[in-house]
Amino acid sequence: GMLAGLDPYSEYLSNEAYENLRLFTEGDMGSIGVKVRFDENQHQWVFSEVLPQSPAAKAGIQPRDYLHQINDNKLQDDQTQQDVDQLISGIAGTQVKLIVSNQGRRKHAITLQRSLVEQQSIQVNVIDGIAVIQIPIFQNNTEQQLLSALASSQQPFGAILLDLRNNPGGVLTAASDVASLFMQDKTLVQVHDRNGIQEIITTHGKAPLPTI
């Protein structure tokens, strides 16, 4: 109740919720082996793909089945694809509770374990001399992953474009580490409390790629 009066981004984390958040930013992302999309004709979220031998397939979920709820989140038509994908995904080894139905028949609950590890590695695609790098999430090893991806590129490049589409965020210091690859002695973020500036986050160290 107290936190609801602050802002939309403040929430209480129990010990379990905090541990899940920590694992999310440091651990391996897992899935239940499905893809979900919103069917405009039926006004329902449906399973568009179910991987063979996946946790979802073993539980009896089939393509075209309806997905009504993920944990405590009831799915509506105003939710985005990114919203639903983030609710389904999580740390490998954790569980997710779904409310599903066979194309509109009786709803039932299924609890699945996210046992399939999703590769969150950083990819580099050089296009016309520009290295396009997709960063799926900011984790503690993002800086090392980015440098390794650049070092393994077989094509020369003179510029870098960071693709952050569908990136849900993650560890703020990891984002600072990435920015510090290209900038030196620059202010990145000002974190404010109700009394003014609480913290200023700047780039750190000597930028190894200052001219890119």
C-alpha positions in Angstrom: 0.0 0.0 0.0 2.8 2.4 0.8 4.7 1.7 -2.4 1.6 2.2 -4.5 1.7 5.9 -3.5 5.2 6.4 -4.8 5.4 5.7 -8.6 4.6 2.9 -11.1 8.1 1.5 -10.8 8.3 0.9 -7.0 7.3 -2.5 -5.7 8.0 -4.7 -2.7 10.3 -7.7 -3.2 10.2 -10.6 -0.9 13.3 -12.7 -0.4 12.2 -15.1 -3.1 11.3 -12.3 -5.5 14.6 -10.5 -5.0 16.5 -13.8 -5.5 14.6 -14.3 -8.8 15.5 -10.8 -9.9 19.1 -11.3 -9.1 19.2 -14.6 -11.0 17.4 -12.9 -13.9 20.3 -10.4 -14.2 23.1 -12.9 -13.5 21.8 -16.3 -14.6 20.6 -18.2 -17.7 17.3 -17.4 -19.2 14.9 -20.4 -19.6 11.8 -21.2 -21.5 9.0 -23.8 -21.6 9.4 -24.2 -25.4 6.5 -22.2 -26.8 5.8 -19.2 -28.9 2.6 -17.2 -28.3 0.9 -14.6 -30.5 -2.4 -12.6 -30.4 -5.0 -13.9 -32.9 -6.9 -10.8 -34.1 -9.8 -12.9 -35.5 -10.4 -14.8 -32.2 -9.3 -12.0 -29.9 -7.3 -14.5 -27.9 -3.6 -15.2 -27.2 -2.8 -18.5 -28.8 0.2 -20.9 -28.8 1.6 -20.5 -32.3 4.4 -23.0 -31.8 5.2 -25.8 -29.3 8.6 -27.4 -29.5 8.6 -31.2 -29.4 9.7 -32.8 -26.1 9.5 -29.4 -24.4 8.0 -28.9 -21.0 4.9 -27.4 -22.7 4.6 -30.3 -25.1 4.9 -32.9 -22.3 2.1 -31.1 -20.4 -0.2 -31.5 -23.4 -0.2 -28.0 -24.8 -0.8 -27.9 -28.5 -0.5 -25.2 -31.2 -3.8 -23.2 -31.4 -4.6 -23.7 -27.8 -5.6 -20.6 -25.9 -3.4 -18.9 -23.2 -5.6 -17.0 -20.7 -3.3 -16.2 -17.8 0.4 -16.3 -16.8 0.9 -16.5 -13.0 -1.4 -13.8 -11.7 -1.5 -11.8 -15.0 -4.7 -12.2 -17.0 -4.0 -11.6 -20.6 -5.9 -8.9 -22.5 -5.8 -7.6 -26.0 -4.0 -4.4 -25.0 -0.9 -6.3 -23.9 2.1 -6.3 -26.3 4.0 -9.3 -27.6 6.9 -8.2 -25.5 4.8 -8.2 -22.4 3.7 -11.8 -22.9 7.1 -13.0 -23.9 8.7 -11.5 -20.8 6.0 -13.1 -18.6 6.6 -16.5 -20.0 10.4 -16.4 -19.9 12.4 -16.4 -16.7 15.4 -18.1 -15.1 16.1 -21.7 -16.0 14.8 -23.9 -13.2 12.0 -21.6 -12.1 8.3 -22.4 -12.5 5.5 -20.6 -14.3 1.7 -21.2 -13.9 -0.5 -21.0 -17.0 -4.2 -21.0 -17.4 -4.9 -22.6 -20.8 -7.8 -24.1 -22.8 -8.1 -26.2 -25.9 -9.4 -23.6 -28.3 -12.0 -22.2 -25.9 -13.0 -25.4 -24.1 -12.7 -25.8 -20.3 -9.9 -23.8 -18.8 -7.3 -25.5 -16.6 -4.1 -24.6 -14.8 -0.7 -26.0 -15.7 2.5 -25.4 -13.8 5.7 -25.8 -15.9 9.4 -25.6 -15.2 11.5 -23.4 -17.4 14.1 -26.0 -18.2 15.2 -25.0 -21.7 18.1 -22.6 -21.6 17.7 -19.7 -24.1 20.9 -18.5 -25.5 21.3 -14.8 -24.6 24.6 -14.4 -26.5 25.3 -11.1 -28.3 25.3 -11.3 -32.0 27.2 -9.1 -34.4 26.1 -8.6 -38.0 28.3 -6.3 -40.2 26.3 -4.4 -42.8 28.0 -1.9 -45.1 30.9 -1.5 -42.7 28.6 -1.0 -39.7 28.6 -3.6 -36.9 25.0 -4.1 -35.8 25.0 -5.6 -32.3 21.8 -6.8 -30.7 21.9 -6.8 -26.9 19.0 -8.9 -25.6 19.4 -7.9 -21.9 22.0 -6.1 -19.7 23.6 -8.7 -17.5 26.8 -8.7 -15.5 28.7 -10.2 -18.4 27.3 -8.1 -21.2 30.5 -6.0 -21.6 32.7 -9.2 -21.9 30.1 -10.7 -24.3 30.1 -7.6 -26.5 33.9 -7.5 -26.7 34.1 -11.2 -27.5 31.5 -10.8 -30.3 33.4 -7.9 -31.8 36.7 -9.8 -31.6 35.2 -12.8 -33.4 33.8 -10.8 -36.3 35.4 -11.8 -39.5 34.4 -8.6 -41.3 36.0 -5.1 -40.9 33.8 -2.3 -39.6 34.1 1.4 -38.9 31.0 2.0 -36.9 28.9 0.2 -34.3 25.1 0.3 -33.9 23.6 -1.0 -30.7 20.2 -2.6 -31.3 18.3 -2.4 -28.0 14.8 -3.3 -29.3 12.9 -5.6 -27.0 15.7 -5.3 -24.4 13.8 -5.3 -21.0 16.7 -3.6 -19.2 18.6 -5.4 -16.5 21.7 -4.3 -14.5 22.3 -0.6 -14.6 26.0 -1.0 -14.0 26.2 -3.3 -17.0 24.8 -0.6 -19.2 27.4 1.7 -17.7 30.1 -0.8 -18.6 28.9 -0.9 -22.2 28.8 2.9 -22.5 32.3 3.1 -21.0 33.6 1.2 -23.9 33.0 4.2 -26.1 32.9 7.3 -23.9 35.2 8.6 -21.2 34.4 10.9 -18.3 30.8 11.3 -19.3 27.7 11.5 -17.1 25.2 8.7 -18.1 22.4 8.8 -15.5 21.2 10.9 -12.7 19.2 9.0 -10.1 16.9 11.3 -8.2 15.1 10.9 -4.8 12.5 13.3 -3.4 15.2 15.6 -2.1 17.1 16.1 -5.4 20.0 14.3 -7.0 20.9 11.2 -5.1 23.5 9.6 -7.3 25.3 10.4 -10.5 26.5 7.5 -12.6 29.4 8.2 -15.0 31.5 6.2 -17.4 34.6 4.7 -15.8 38.1 3.8 -16.9 39.8 4.5 -20.2 37.5 3.8 -23.1 39.0 1.2 -25.4 36.9 2.3 -28.4 36.7 6.1 -28.1 36.8 6.8 -31.9 34.0 4.3 -32.8 
